[in-house]
Amino acid sequence: MIIMTAREQVLELLKKTASDGAYSNIVLDHTLGNSRAADKAFVTALFYGVAERRMTLDHVIRTHSRVEFDDIDTDTLQLLRMGLYQLMYMDIPESAAVNETVKLAAERSKGYINAVLRAFIRSGRKINYDGLDELGVLSVKYSCAKWIVRMWSKEYGMEQTEKMLAVSFGRPPVYTRVNTVLCDADDLVYELAEDGVKSDSISECCAEISGTGSIEALRAYKNGLFHVQDISSQRCCEALAPEPGETVIDLCAAPGGKTFTIAELMNNKGTVWSCDLYNSRVSLIKQGAERLGLDIIQARTGDASEYDEALPQADRVLCDVPCSGLGVIRRKPEIRYKRKDDLKDLPEIQKKILDNAKRYVKPGGRLVYSTCTLNRTENEDIVEAFAAGNTDFILREININPIGENGGDGFFYAVFDRKQLYG
């Protein structure tokens, strides 16, 4: 059995994500199972760091390379990114960052990699922004596609844009939603402490945790005392305001976090119809509901954009639609580099789901539209068009949570109440 060094593991992970297009968090979780704790920390920091800072690193490579960027082979490019990241963002001696990176290179590339890294060191390890406009500087500095920076600066202002970009690096907080059917936040904090996990109550329903290792291995998790859910997502469920005994539909539910929170807010009384397009993802909802002891959840397959006569009229309907995910770039760094064209079909899908969702809402009921993106085309434009075309629905609230505000992910939701029918 060949045992790879930590840097060799990072190189293999970077090559895999580049070739397969897989999300970095999924690839990493599948790789680190048998690694030592010290190696896990280093591999995680370097791998995520390179993924997050790729655009910045590539700008530095272009600045100091005598080889055209597009002519650099994949392995050499990944090693250059690794070496530069260690020099720029990690507390590692220059000699170790350079020498350990060069060791991993093919013989033909060793001299070239050494030359680029040494040239950067001679420059004072500073990024050269010459020739870039203001948006270009932000794009390079914060490693985010320029079209995203331009859109955010136009919609939210330059100051808010830079603030969101600045907090989009590093591992984000991990929030738990307390299973209030079984315990409260103080009980959960105590149970987690028994497993050596640090946690802080945010509210009676939410706690932030750290130092967990494998969350699935925790006794509190196995016993159904919580599920992991970002605080912004929790607030969206609270805005839906489900009551015990009601009928609720969650149209785009997998992997089930919002469904579970809704059922807990209902004190496990009533019915929650939890729908998703794929059987494999519906199975995740069923497994989670069973672990949490939430037996009011009816998980089923269904296309959220098409009316399902088997579903009842509901007091509350949530449609957390497929979106570009720009609000979660600190969790999925690949989203930083999406092309604008990747988003062009989303608004039509989102409109179709929202138009279908309204058909399930009882008179006097509530409809919530939500996304984990920050993009007017997918958010306010959809909501405002719906409000204009459906006068039997009253727009009660629009909530925009910028990345990092209140510690949460970037998130959007809008609350509609359907008018009562009289006569």
LUMKOLVEX-227388 format. One record per residue (C-alpha): residue number from 0; residue in three letters; x, y, z. Coordinates in nm, 3 decimals. Layout:
N
<tormar NUM; 'Ala'; <X; Y; Z>>
...
***
This chain:
423
<tormar 0; 'Met'; <0.000; 0.000; 0.000>>
<tormar 1; 'Ile'; <0.143; 0.339; -0.106>>
<tormar 2; 'Ile'; <0.109; 0.610; 0.161>>
<tormar 3; 'Met'; <0.094; 0.957; 0.012>>
<tormar 4; 'Thr'; <0.230; 1.266; 0.182>>
<tormar 5; 'Ala'; <-0.012; 1.546; 0.267>>
<tormar 6; 'Arg'; <0.100; 1.752; -0.035>>
<tormar 7; 'Glu'; <0.065; 1.450; -0.264>>
<tormar 8; 'Gln'; <-0.292; 1.409; -0.139>>
<tormar 9; 'Val'; <-0.367; 1.774; -0.216>>
<tormar 10; 'Leu'; <-0.225; 1.736; -0.568>>
<tormar 11; 'Glu'; <-0.442; 1.430; -0.633>>
<tormar 12; 'Leu'; <-0.751; 1.606; -0.496>>
<tormar 13; 'Leu'; <-0.693; 1.911; -0.717>>
<tormar 14; 'Lys'; <-0.643; 1.694; -1.024>>
<tormar 15; 'Lys'; <-0.961; 1.502; -0.946>>
<tormar 16; 'Thr'; <-1.177; 1.811; -0.906>>
<tormar 17; 'Ala'; <-1.028; 1.957; -1.226>>
<tormar 18; 'Ser'; <-1.099; 1.643; -1.430>>
<tormar 19; 'Asp'; <-1.433; 1.536; -1.280>>
<tormar 20; 'Gly'; <-1.587; 1.875; -1.204>>
<tormar 21; 'Ala'; <-1.687; 1.748; -0.859>>
<tormar 22; 'Tyr'; <-1.749; 1.983; -0.568>>
<tormar 23; 'Ser'; <-1.441; 2.017; -0.349>>
<tormar 24; 'Asn'; <-1.624; 1.944; -0.023>>
<tormar 25; 'Ile'; <-1.749; 1.607; -0.153>>
<tormar 26; 'Val'; <-1.411; 1.501; -0.292>>
<tormar 27; 'Leu'; <-1.236; 1.600; 0.030>>
<tormar 28; 'Asp'; <-1.477; 1.410; 0.255>>
<tormar 29; 'His'; <-1.423; 1.093; 0.052>>
<tormar 30; 'Thr'; <-1.044; 1.121; 0.072>>
<tormar 31; 'Leu'; <-0.954; 1.203; 0.431>>
<tormar 32; 'Gly'; <-1.108; 0.910; 0.617>>
<tormar 33; 'Asn'; <-0.785; 0.737; 0.719>>
<tormar 34; 'Ser'; <-0.553; 1.036; 0.739>>
<tormar 35; 'Arg'; <-0.383; 1.152; 1.058>>
<tormar 36; 'Ala'; <-0.538; 1.455; 1.229>>
<tormar 37; 'Ala'; <-0.238; 1.678; 1.153>>
<tormar 38; 'Asp'; <-0.244; 1.575; 0.786>>
<tormar 39; 'Lys'; <-0.620; 1.630; 0.767>>
<tormar 40; 'Ala'; <-0.582; 1.988; 0.888>>
<tormar 41; 'Phe'; <-0.300; 2.064; 0.644>>
<tormar 42; 'Val'; <-0.466; 1.892; 0.347>>
<tormar 43; 'Thr'; <-0.797; 2.067; 0.415>>
<tormar 44; 'Ala'; <-0.637; 2.409; 0.449>>
<tormar 45; 'Leu'; <-0.422; 2.379; 0.137>>
<tormar 46; 'Phe'; <-0.681; 2.208; -0.081>>
<tormar 47; 'Tyr'; <-0.967; 2.444; 0.005>>
<tormar 48; 'Gly'; <-0.730; 2.739; -0.008>>
<tormar 49; 'Val'; <-0.618; 2.663; -0.362>>
<tormar 50; 'Ala'; <-0.980; 2.605; -0.466>>
<tormar 51; 'Glu'; <-1.090; 2.936; -0.316>>
<tormar 52; 'Arg'; <-0.797; 3.147; -0.438>>
<tormar 53; 'Arg'; <-0.753; 2.993; -0.781>>
<tormar 54; 'Met'; <-0.814; 3.313; -0.976>>
<tormar 55; 'Thr'; <-0.570; 3.508; -0.760>>
<tormar 56; 'Leu'; <-0.308; 3.236; -0.790>>
<tormar 57; 'Asp'; <-0.347; 3.217; -1.168>>
<tormar 58; 'His'; <-0.305; 3.594; -1.195>>
<tormar 59; 'Val'; <0.025; 3.566; -1.006>>
<tormar 60; 'Ile'; <0.136; 3.277; -1.229>>
<tormar 61; 'Arg'; <0.066; 3.484; -1.541>>
<tormar 62; 'Thr'; <0.264; 3.772; -1.392>>
<tormar 63; 'His'; <0.577; 3.565; -1.325>>
<tormar 64; 'Ser'; <0.570; 3.292; -1.589>>
<tormar 65; 'Arg'; <0.768; 3.298; -1.915>>
<tormar 66; 'Val'; <0.541; 3.023; -2.046>>
<tormar 67; 'Glu'; <0.198; 3.111; -2.182>>
<tormar 68; 'Phe'; <-0.061; 3.021; -1.922>>
<tormar 69; 'Asp'; <-0.262; 2.800; -2.159>>
<tormar 70; 'Asp'; <0.055; 2.602; -2.240>>
<tormar 71; 'Ile'; <0.117; 2.496; -1.878>>
<tormar 72; 'Asp'; <0.027; 2.128; -1.827>>
<tormar 73; 'Thr'; <-0.229; 2.036; -1.561>>
<tormar 74; 'Asp'; <0.007; 1.883; -1.303>>
<tormar 75; 'Thr'; <0.249; 2.172; -1.326>>
<tormar 76; 'Leu'; <-0.030; 2.426; -1.295>>
<tormar 77; 'Gln'; <-0.171; 2.260; -0.983>>
<tormar 78; 'Leu'; <0.175; 2.248; -0.824>>
<tormar 79; 'Leu'; <0.232; 2.617; -0.899>>
<tormar 80; 'Arg'; <-0.101; 2.698; -0.732>>
<tormar 81; 'Met'; <-0.008; 2.487; -0.431>>
<tormar 82; 'Gly'; <0.334; 2.646; -0.394>>
<tormar 83; 'Leu'; <0.204; 3.000; -0.432>>
<tormar 84; 'Tyr'; <-0.080; 2.945; -0.189>>
<tormar 85; 'Gln'; <0.167; 2.830; 0.077>>
<tormar 86; 'Leu'; <0.381; 3.138; 0.014>>
<tormar 87; 'Met'; <0.088; 3.381; 0.013>>
<tormar 88; 'Tyr'; <-0.157; 3.254; 0.272>>
<tormar 89; 'Met'; <0.006; 2.992; 0.499>>
<tormar 90; 'Asp'; <0.259; 3.026; 0.779>>
<tormar 91; 'Ile'; <0.518; 2.803; 0.612>>
<tormar 92; 'Pro'; <0.890; 2.882; 0.558>>
<tormar 93; 'Glu'; <0.969; 2.989; 0.203>>
<tormar 94; 'Ser'; <1.221; 2.709; 0.160>>
<tormar 95; 'Ala'; <0.967; 2.441; 0.258>>
<tormar 96; 'Ala'; <0.695; 2.587; 0.038>>
<tormar 97; 'Val'; <0.925; 2.591; -0.265>>
<tormar 98; 'Asn'; <1.131; 2.277; -0.211>>
<tormar 99; 'Glu'; <0.845; 2.047; -0.112>>
<tormar 100; 'Thr'; <0.644; 2.164; -0.413>>
<tormar 101; 'Val'; <0.933; 2.114; -0.656>>
<tormar 102; 'Lys'; <0.988; 1.761; -0.520>>
<tormar 103; 'Leu'; <0.644; 1.658; -0.650>>
<tormar 104; 'Ala'; <0.709; 1.782; -1.002>>
<tormar 105; 'Ala'; <0.815; 1.583; -1.306>>
<tormar 106; 'Glu'; <1.184; 1.627; -1.385>>
<tormar 107; 'Arg'; <1.109; 1.846; -1.688>>
<tormar 108; 'Ser'; <0.902; 2.087; -1.477>>
<tormar 109; 'Lys'; <1.117; 2.123; -1.164>>
<tormar 110; 'Gly'; <1.326; 2.414; -1.290>>
<tormar 111; 'Tyr'; <1.026; 2.603; -1.425>>
<tormar 112; 'Ile'; <0.823; 2.569; -1.103>>
<tormar 113; 'Asn'; <1.123; 2.672; -0.893>>
<tormar 114; 'Ala'; <1.179; 2.978; -1.116>>
<tormar 115; 'Val'; <0.818; 3.100; -1.091>>
<tormar 116; 'Leu'; <0.801; 3.057; -0.713>>
<tormar 117; 'Arg'; <1.140; 3.226; -0.663>>
<tormar 118; 'Ala'; <1.038; 3.514; -0.891>>
<tormar 119; 'Phe'; <0.731; 3.573; -0.676>>
<tormar 120; 'Ile'; <0.946; 3.573; -0.362>>
<tormar 121; 'Arg'; <1.184; 3.827; -0.519>>
<tormar 122; 'Ser'; <0.884; 4.053; -0.596>>
<tormar 123; 'Gly'; <0.821; 4.085; -0.223>>
<tormar 124; 'Arg'; <0.535; 3.831; -0.243>>
<tormar 125; 'Lys'; <0.296; 4.104; -0.358>>
<tormar 126; 'Ile'; <0.019; 4.085; -0.616>>
<tormar 127; 'Asn'; <0.064; 4.314; -0.917>>
<tormar 128; 'Tyr'; <-0.267; 4.478; -1.009>>
<tormar 129; 'Asp'; <-0.125; 4.700; -1.284>>
<tormar 130; 'Gly'; <-0.362; 4.746; -1.578>>
<tormar 131; 'Leu'; <-0.674; 4.631; -1.391>>
<tormar 132; 'Asp'; <-0.980; 4.849; -1.336>>
<tormar 133; 'Glu'; <-1.156; 4.866; -0.998>>
<tormar 134; 'Leu'; <-1.374; 4.564; -1.066>>
<tormar 135; 'Gly'; <-1.077; 4.372; -1.203>>
<tormar 136; 'Val'; <-0.879; 4.438; -0.886>>
<tormar 137; 'Leu'; <-1.164; 4.304; -0.671>>
<tormar 138; 'Ser'; <-1.204; 4.003; -0.899>>
<tormar 139; 'Val'; <-0.836; 3.911; -0.869>>
<tormar 140; 'Lys'; <-0.796; 4.006; -0.502>>
<tormar 141; 'Tyr'; <-1.097; 3.801; -0.392>>
<tormar 142; 'Ser'; <-1.077; 3.532; -0.660>>
<tormar 143; 'Cys'; <-1.427; 3.571; -0.799>>
<tormar 144; 'Ala'; <-1.553; 3.592; -1.157>>
<tormar 145; 'Lys'; <-1.564; 3.953; -1.271>>
<tormar 146; 'Trp'; <-1.924; 3.933; -1.390>>
<tormar 147; 'Ile'; <-2.030; 3.838; -1.034>>
<tormar 148; 'Val'; <-1.834; 4.130; -0.888>>
<tormar 149; 'Arg'; <-1.988; 4.365; -1.145>>
<tormar 150; 'Met'; <-2.342; 4.240; -1.079>>
<tormar 151; 'Trp'; <-2.309; 4.261; -0.701>>
<tormar 152; 'Ser'; <-2.153; 4.608; -0.712>>
<tormar 153; 'Lys'; <-2.443; 4.727; -0.928>>
<tormar 154; 'Glu'; <-2.712; 4.565; -0.710>>
<tormar 155; 'Tyr'; <-2.566; 4.602; -0.360>>
<tormar 156; 'Gly'; <-2.298; 4.871; -0.393>>
<tormar 157; 'Met'; <-1.920; 4.845; -0.393>>
<tormar 158; 'Glu'; <-1.881; 4.855; -0.014>>
<tormar 159; 'Gln'; <-2.126; 4.568; 0.049>>
<tormar 160; 'Thr'; <-1.977; 4.369; -0.239>>
<tormar 161; 'Glu'; <-1.624; 4.389; -0.100>>
<tormar 162; 'Lys'; <-1.752; 4.303; 0.247>>
<tormar 163; 'Met'; <-1.919; 3.986; 0.113>>
<tormar 164; 'Leu'; <-1.614; 3.888; -0.087>>
<tormar 165; 'Ala'; <-1.384; 3.943; 0.210>>
<tormar 166; 'Val'; <-1.579; 3.705; 0.436>>
<tormar 167; 'Ser'; <-1.618; 3.437; 0.170>>
<tormar 168; 'Phe'; <-1.290; 3.257; 0.251>>
<tormar 169; 'Gly'; <-1.212; 2.987; 0.505>>
<tormar 170; 'Arg'; <-1.437; 2.731; 0.662>>
<tormar 171; 'Pro'; <-1.775; 2.888; 0.747>>
<tormar 172; 'Pro'; <-1.954; 2.835; 1.079>>
<tormar 173; 'Val'; <-2.141; 2.510; 1.131>>
<tormar 174; 'Tyr'; <-2.490; 2.567; 1.271>>
<tormar 175; 'Thr'; <-2.719; 2.305; 1.410>>
<tormar 176; 'Arg'; <-3.095; 2.317; 1.425>>
<tormar 177; 'Val'; <-3.204; 2.174; 1.757>>
<tormar 178; 'Asn'; <-3.467; 1.903; 1.738>>
<tormar 179; 'Thr'; <-3.705; 2.082; 1.973>>
<tormar 180; 'Val'; <-3.936; 1.782; 1.972>>
<tormar 181; 'Leu'; <-3.671; 1.608; 2.184>>
<tormar 182; 'Cys'; <-3.465; 1.880; 2.355>>
<tormar 183; 'Asp'; <-3.368; 2.248; 2.365>>
<tormar 184; 'Ala'; <-3.039; 2.423; 2.280>>
<tormar 185; 'Asp'; <-2.904; 2.400; 2.636>>
<tormar 186; 'Asp'; <-2.968; 2.024; 2.642>>
<tormar 187; 'Leu'; <-2.789; 1.989; 2.308>>
<tormar 188; 'Val'; <-2.490; 2.195; 2.422>>
<tormar 189; 'Tyr'; <-2.459; 1.967; 2.726>>
<tormar 190; 'Glu'; <-2.486; 1.649; 2.518>>
<tormar 191; 'Leu'; <-2.226; 1.774; 2.269>>
<tormar 192; 'Ala'; <-1.989; 1.868; 2.552>>
<tormar 193; 'Glu'; <-2.002; 1.504; 2.663>>
<tormar 194; 'Asp'; <-1.850; 1.419; 2.323>>
<tormar 195; 'Gly'; <-1.589; 1.693; 2.353>>
<tormar 196; 'Val'; <-1.761; 1.923; 2.102>>
<tormar 197; 'Lys'; <-1.754; 2.297; 2.157>>
<tormar 198; 'Ser'; <-2.095; 2.459; 2.102>>
<tormar 199; 'Asp'; <-2.265; 2.789; 2.170>>
<tormar 200; 'Ser'; <-2.638; 2.852; 2.185>>
<tormar 201; 'Ile'; <-2.749; 3.111; 1.930>>
<tormar 202; 'Ser'; <-3.115; 3.078; 2.028>>
<tormar 203; 'Glu'; <-3.335; 2.816; 2.191>>
<tormar 204; 'Cys'; <-3.344; 2.641; 1.853>>
<tormar 205; 'Cys'; <-2.994; 2.695; 1.714>>
<tormar 206; 'Ala'; <-2.636; 2.626; 1.824>>
<tormar 207; 'Glu'; <-2.301; 2.680; 1.654>>
<tormar 208; 'Ile'; <-2.059; 2.390; 1.684>>
<tormar 209; 'Ser'; <-1.688; 2.340; 1.620>>
<tormar 210; 'Gly'; <-1.421; 2.077; 1.673>>
<tormar 211; 'Thr'; <-1.661; 1.797; 1.587>>
<tormar 212; 'Gly'; <-1.463; 1.557; 1.374>>
<tormar 213; 'Ser'; <-1.724; 1.343; 1.198>>
<tormar 214; 'Ile'; <-2.064; 1.489; 1.284>>
<tormar 215; 'Glu'; <-2.237; 1.163; 1.194>>
<tormar 216; 'Ala'; <-2.035; 0.983; 1.464>>
<tormar 217; 'Leu'; <-2.160; 1.207; 1.746>>
<tormar 218; 'Arg'; <-2.403; 1.048; 1.991>>
<tormar 219; 'Ala'; <-2.624; 1.357; 1.984>>
<tormar 220; 'Tyr'; <-2.650; 1.325; 1.606>>
<tormar 221; 'Lys'; <-2.722; 0.952; 1.616>>
<tormar 222; 'Asn'; <-2.988; 1.014; 1.881>>
<tormar 223; 'Gly'; <-3.164; 1.267; 1.659>>
<tormar 224; 'Leu'; <-3.105; 1.574; 1.873>>
<tormar 225; 'Phe'; <-3.011; 1.799; 1.580>>
<tormar 226; 'His'; <-2.949; 1.837; 1.211>>
<tormar 227; 'Val'; <-2.700; 2.066; 1.040>>
<tormar 228; 'Gln'; <-2.857; 2.375; 0.882>>
<tormar 229; 'Asp'; <-2.723; 2.722; 0.815>>
<tormar 230; 'Ile'; <-2.880; 2.995; 1.023>>
<tormar 231; 'Ser'; <-3.009; 3.180; 0.713>>
<tormar 232; 'Ser'; <-3.194; 2.871; 0.599>>
<tormar 233; 'Gln'; <-3.345; 2.830; 0.946>>
<tormar 234; 'Arg'; <-3.483; 3.184; 0.934>>
<tormar 235; 'Cys'; <-3.650; 3.111; 0.602>>
<tormar 236; 'Cys'; <-3.841; 2.824; 0.769>>
<tormar 237; 'Glu'; <-3.938; 3.050; 1.057>>
<tormar 238; 'Ala'; <-4.078; 3.299; 0.805>>
<tormar 239; 'Leu'; <-4.300; 3.022; 0.669>>
<tormar 240; 'Ala'; <-4.440; 3.009; 1.027>>
<tormar 241; 'Pro'; <-4.599; 2.662; 1.021>>
<tormar 242; 'Glu'; <-4.831; 2.577; 1.308>>
<tormar 243; 'Pro'; <-4.891; 2.239; 1.476>>
<tormar 244; 'Gly'; <-5.168; 2.046; 1.303>>
<tormar 245; 'Glu'; <-5.132; 2.221; 0.966>>
<tormar 246; 'Thr'; <-5.063; 2.074; 0.624>>
<tormar 247; 'Val'; <-4.735; 2.196; 0.470>>
<tormar 248; 'Ile'; <-4.570; 2.124; 0.136>>
<tormar 249; 'Asp'; <-4.194; 2.156; 0.076>>
<tormar 250; 'Leu'; <-4.160; 2.130; -0.300>>
<tormar 251; 'Cys'; <-3.780; 2.119; -0.351>>
<tormar 252; 'Ala'; <-3.691; 1.951; -0.027>>
<tormar 253; 'Ala'; <-3.380; 1.731; -0.051>>
<tormar 254; 'Pro'; <-3.167; 1.668; 0.142>>
<tormar 255; 'Gly'; <-3.438; 1.769; 0.388>>
<tormar 256; 'Gly'; <-3.302; 2.037; 0.621>>
<tormar 257; 'Lys'; <-3.594; 2.274; 0.579>>
<tormar 258; 'Thr'; <-3.846; 1.990; 0.595>>
<tormar 259; 'Phe'; <-3.702; 1.882; 0.931>>
<tormar 260; 'Thr'; <-3.708; 2.235; 1.072>>
<tormar 261; 'Ile'; <-4.068; 2.281; 0.956>>
<tormar 262; 'Ala'; <-4.175; 1.956; 1.124>>
<tormar 263; 'Glu'; <-3.999; 2.064; 1.445>>
<tormar 264; 'Leu'; <-4.170; 2.404; 1.438>>
<tormar 265; 'Met'; <-4.497; 2.212; 1.412>>
<tormar 266; 'Asn'; <-4.397; 2.005; 1.717>>
<tormar 267; 'Asn'; <-4.433; 1.695; 1.499>>
<tormar 268; 'Lys'; <-4.810; 1.747; 1.467>>
<tormar 269; 'Gly'; <-4.982; 1.776; 1.129>>
<tormar 270; 'Thr'; <-4.840; 1.670; 0.793>>
<tormar 271; 'Val'; <-4.536; 1.782; 0.593>>
<tormar 272; 'Trp'; <-4.528; 1.668; 0.232>>
<tormar 273; 'Ser'; <-4.161; 1.669; 0.136>>
<tormar 274; 'Cys'; <-4.094; 1.638; -0.236>>
<tormar 275; 'Asp'; <-3.794; 1.605; -0.463>>
<tormar 276; 'Leu'; <-3.732; 1.503; -0.820>>
<tormar 277; 'Tyr'; <-3.503; 1.204; -0.759>>
<tormar 278; 'Asn'; <-3.564; 0.885; -0.560>>
<tormar 279; 'Ser'; <-3.209; 0.883; -0.423>>
<tormar 280; 'Arg'; <-3.258; 1.228; -0.272>>
<tormar 281; 'Val'; <-3.601; 1.142; -0.137>>
<tormar 282; 'Ser'; <-3.432; 0.852; 0.044>>
<tormar 283; 'Leu'; <-3.209; 1.105; 0.224>>
<tormar 284; 'Ile'; <-3.520; 1.284; 0.349>>
<tormar 285; 'Lys'; <-3.672; 0.959; 0.474>>
<tormar 286; 'Gln'; <-3.350; 0.861; 0.653>>
<tormar 287; 'Gly'; <-3.319; 1.201; 0.819>>
<tormar 288; 'Ala'; <-3.681; 1.205; 0.930>>
<tormar 289; 'Glu'; <-3.643; 0.860; 1.085>>
<tormar 290; 'Arg'; <-3.324; 0.959; 1.270>>
<tormar 291; 'Leu'; <-3.492; 1.271; 1.408>>
<tormar 292; 'Gly'; <-3.812; 1.087; 1.502>>
<tormar 293; 'Leu'; <-4.027; 1.317; 1.286>>
<tormar 294; 'Asp'; <-4.310; 1.093; 1.174>>
<tormar 295; 'Ile'; <-4.533; 1.365; 1.022>>
<tormar 296; 'Ile'; <-4.305; 1.385; 0.716>>
<tormar 297; 'Gln'; <-4.437; 1.226; 0.397>>
<tormar 298; 'Ala'; <-4.142; 1.212; 0.155>>
<tormar 299; 'Arg'; <-4.220; 1.150; -0.212>>
<tormar 300; 'Thr'; <-4.082; 1.203; -0.559>>
<tormar 301; 'Gly'; <-4.229; 1.480; -0.768>>
<tormar 302; 'Asp'; <-4.146; 1.749; -1.021>>
<tormar 303; 'Ala'; <-4.190; 2.087; -0.850>>
<tormar 304; 'Ser'; <-4.267; 2.254; -1.183>>
<tormar 305; 'Glu'; <-4.566; 2.029; -1.259>>
<tormar 306; 'Tyr'; <-4.894; 2.010; -1.067>>
<tormar 307; 'Asp'; <-4.936; 1.688; -0.868>>
<tormar 308; 'Glu'; <-5.301; 1.602; -0.804>>
<tormar 309; 'Ala'; <-5.195; 1.361; -0.529>>
<tormar 310; 'Leu'; <-5.081; 1.651; -0.312>>
<tormar 311; 'Pro'; <-5.345; 1.822; -0.096>>
<tormar 312; 'Gln'; <-5.423; 2.189; -0.058>>
<tormar 313; 'Ala'; <-5.187; 2.323; 0.205>>
<tormar 314; 'Asp'; <-5.176; 2.588; 0.475>>
<tormar 315; 'Arg'; <-4.810; 2.661; 0.393>>
<tormar 316; 'Val'; <-4.602; 2.596; 0.082>>
<tormar 317; 'Leu'; <-4.227; 2.640; 0.055>>
<tormar 318; 'Cys'; <-4.046; 2.648; -0.277>>
<tormar 319; 'Asp'; <-3.672; 2.670; -0.220>>
<tormar 320; 'Val'; <-3.592; 2.666; -0.589>>
<tormar 321; 'Pro'; <-3.280; 2.546; -0.777>>
<tormar 322; 'Cys'; <-3.051; 2.847; -0.813>>
<tormar 323; 'Ser'; <-2.700; 2.964; -0.897>>
<tormar 324; 'Gly'; <-2.588; 2.926; -0.534>>
<tormar 325; 'Leu'; <-2.391; 3.251; -0.523>>
<tormar 326; 'Gly'; <-2.478; 3.289; -0.154>>
<tormar 327; 'Val'; <-2.286; 2.974; -0.060>>
<tormar 328; 'Ile'; <-1.952; 3.038; -0.232>>
<tormar 329; 'Arg'; <-1.771; 3.003; 0.101>>
<tormar 330; 'Arg'; <-1.899; 2.643; 0.118>>
<tormar 331; 'Lys'; <-1.856; 2.557; -0.251>>
<tormar 332; 'Pro'; <-1.566; 2.760; -0.391>>
<tormar 333; 'Glu'; <-1.621; 2.632; -0.745>>
<tormar 334; 'Ile'; <-1.927; 2.858; -0.763>>
<tormar 335; 'Arg'; <-1.691; 3.159; -0.768>>
<tormar 336; 'Tyr'; <-1.588; 3.070; -1.122>>
<tormar 337; 'Lys'; <-1.925; 2.998; -1.278>>
<tormar 338; 'Arg'; <-1.984; 3.143; -1.622>>
<tormar 339; 'Lys'; <-2.271; 3.383; -1.662>>
<tormar 340; 'Asp'; <-2.422; 3.154; -1.927>>
<tormar 341; 'Asp'; <-2.455; 2.879; -1.665>>
<tormar 342; 'Leu'; <-2.738; 3.080; -1.509>>
<tormar 343; 'Lys'; <-2.938; 3.178; -1.813>>
<tormar 344; 'Asp'; <-3.200; 2.898; -1.789>>
<tormar 345; 'Leu'; <-3.260; 2.925; -1.415>>
<tormar 346; 'Pro'; <-3.513; 3.212; -1.403>>
<tormar 347; 'Glu'; <-3.758; 3.029; -1.629>>
<tormar 348; 'Ile'; <-3.736; 2.718; -1.410>>
<tormar 349; 'Gln'; <-3.782; 2.928; -1.097>>
<tormar 350; 'Lys'; <-4.086; 3.108; -1.240>>
<tormar 351; 'Lys'; <-4.242; 2.778; -1.341>>
<tormar 352; 'Ile'; <-4.196; 2.630; -0.991>>
<tormar 353; 'Leu'; <-4.339; 2.938; -0.821>>
<tormar 354; 'Asp'; <-4.637; 2.948; -1.057>>
<tormar 355; 'Asn'; <-4.702; 2.582; -0.981>>
<tormar 356; 'Ala'; <-4.654; 2.626; -0.606>>
<tormar 357; 'Lys'; <-4.935; 2.880; -0.581>>
<tormar 358; 'Arg'; <-5.185; 2.615; -0.689>>
<tormar 359; 'Tyr'; <-5.135; 2.424; -0.364>>
<tormar 360; 'Val'; <-5.193; 2.719; -0.129>>
<tormar 361; 'Lys'; <-5.527; 2.737; 0.050>>
<tormar 362; 'Pro'; <-5.709; 3.071; 0.071>>
<tormar 363; 'Gly'; <-5.560; 3.237; 0.377>>
<tormar 364; 'Gly'; <-5.246; 3.025; 0.342>>
<tormar 365; 'Arg'; <-4.882; 3.125; 0.305>>
<tormar 366; 'Leu'; <-4.630; 3.079; 0.022>>
<tormar 367; 'Val'; <-4.254; 3.132; 0.063>>
<tormar 368; 'Tyr'; <-4.011; 3.158; -0.228>>
<tormar 369; 'Ser'; <-3.643; 3.120; -0.141>>
<tormar 370; 'Thr'; <-3.296; 3.080; -0.289>>
<tormar 371; 'Cys'; <-2.940; 3.056; -0.160>>
<tormar 372; 'Thr'; <-2.823; 3.310; -0.417>>
<tormar 373; 'Leu'; <-2.773; 3.687; -0.436>>
<tormar 374; 'Asn'; <-2.887; 3.789; -0.780>>
<tormar 375; 'Arg'; <-3.181; 4.014; -0.861>>
<tormar 376; 'Thr'; <-3.269; 3.815; -1.174>>
<tormar 377; 'Glu'; <-3.332; 3.504; -0.964>>
<tormar 378; 'Asn'; <-3.480; 3.685; -0.666>>
<tormar 379; 'Glu'; <-3.655; 4.024; -0.672>>
<tormar 380; 'Asp'; <-3.740; 4.006; -1.044>>
<tormar 381; 'Ile'; <-3.912; 3.669; -0.999>>
<tormar 382; 'Val'; <-4.101; 3.783; -0.689>>
<tormar 383; 'Glu'; <-4.211; 4.118; -0.828>>
<tormar 384; 'Ala'; <-4.337; 3.959; -1.151>>
<tormar 385; 'Phe'; <-4.531; 3.701; -0.949>>
<tormar 386; 'Ala'; <-4.685; 3.968; -0.727>>
<tormar 387; 'Ala'; <-4.793; 4.172; -1.029>>
<tormar 388; 'Gly'; <-4.956; 3.873; -1.197>>
<tormar 389; 'Asn'; <-5.124; 3.719; -0.893>>
<tormar 390; 'Thr'; <-5.334; 3.977; -0.714>>
<tormar 391; 'Asp'; <-5.484; 3.716; -0.483>>
<tormar 392; 'Phe'; <-5.141; 3.694; -0.315>>
<tormar 393; 'Ile'; <-5.009; 3.973; -0.091>>
<tormar 394; 'Leu'; <-4.632; 4.021; -0.075>>
<tormar 395; 'Arg'; <-4.565; 4.049; 0.300>>
<tormar 396; 'Glu'; <-4.186; 4.046; 0.322>>
<tormar 397; 'Ile'; <-3.865; 4.036; 0.120>>
<tormar 398; 'Asn'; <-3.551; 3.936; 0.309>>
<tormar 399; 'Ile'; <-3.198; 3.954; 0.169>>
<tormar 400; 'Asn'; <-2.917; 3.818; 0.386>>
<tormar 401; 'Pro'; <-2.571; 3.911; 0.249>>
<tormar 402; 'Ile'; <-2.292; 3.655; 0.285>>
<tormar 403; 'Gly'; <-2.162; 3.658; 0.640>>
<tormar 404; 'Glu'; <-2.430; 3.882; 0.785>>
<tormar 405; 'Asn'; <-2.538; 3.741; 1.122>>
<tormar 406; 'Gly'; <-2.286; 3.466; 1.049>>
<tormar 407; 'Gly'; <-2.509; 3.308; 0.784>>
<tormar 408; 'Asp'; <-2.486; 3.225; 0.416>>
<tormar 409; 'Gly'; <-2.613; 3.457; 0.148>>
<tormar 410; 'Phe'; <-2.987; 3.393; 0.127>>
<tormar 411; 'Phe'; <-3.309; 3.538; -0.011>>
<tormar 412; 'Tyr'; <-3.671; 3.473; 0.069>>
<tormar 413; 'Ala'; <-4.005; 3.635; -0.001>>
<tormar 414; 'Val'; <-4.327; 3.574; 0.192>>
<tormar 415; 'Phe'; <-4.670; 3.580; 0.026>>
<tormar 416; 'Asp'; <-5.007; 3.540; 0.196>>
<tormar 417; 'Arg'; <-5.302; 3.429; -0.013>>
<tormar 418; 'Lys'; <-5.617; 3.631; 0.039>>
<tormar 419; 'Gln'; <-5.920; 3.474; 0.204>>
<tormar 420; 'Leu'; <-6.219; 3.399; -0.019>>
<tormar 421; 'Tyr'; <-6.548; 3.559; 0.090>>
<tormar 422; 'Gly'; <-6.905; 3.515; -0.021>>
***
